[in-house]
């Protein structure tokens, strides 16, 4: 929420020094590229990356941990920056 507040909210509401459109676009690209890489790594991984989530925490939905990881990776891979 704080990231999008900085990107989207007009300067008159931030109370900070005005942030131009150029720095906003650079920040979006700086966040977007690593997020794509992390999402691709999670989605394409052949092993469970979060073992404590699959064994200790229990399952909120009746799906396999690997399927859950694949779905989470795809959402992270294709979603906009945080």
Phi, psi and omega in degrees: 000318181295323178298310182292330176298318180292324183281318192263322187292134177299153185299330184293343180261348183278329184076006180253175174299136182304136179252118184288175181291326179300307178299327178295317179293320178298318178297319178299314179294322181295330178273322187294317184295313176295327179294321177298316180296316180294317178298319178295319178298315180294314183292325185264002180291141181265356177237161178285124183275329182249081185294324179294326178294323183279336184247313188276315189285341183086170185250127177281329181236150182280061176231157181293148180302323181292320177295318178299318178295319179298317180295315178298320178295320179294321178295316179294320182297318188257359182270162177291168180304162184304000000 
